[in-house]
Amino acid sequence: MSKMLTMLDPFEEIKRIYFSTTKQTIERDLARAMELLTQMPTDEARQRVAGYMHGLSDLQREWKPKKKAAQGTKPQSRKHDGAKKRQP
């Protein structure tokens, strides 16, 4: 895939990425946003895009495929000793 030829302001490009990302493009979009973030000259500029970066990270986590539990393992359950608790 070729890089974008237009020279957008990094803030505007990250904002555009955030609003146009999909489940299929989130990995590529997040990588591009990180690249743009590292090119920003000041902490103030990076702070301006923090909300969009957090949002992209949240989308990535939400859309990440769920890992299946390892085969042959069962969740541990509490043993029931049959004793009843006293009521006050």
Beta strands, then each sheet from edge to edge (+ up, - down):
end
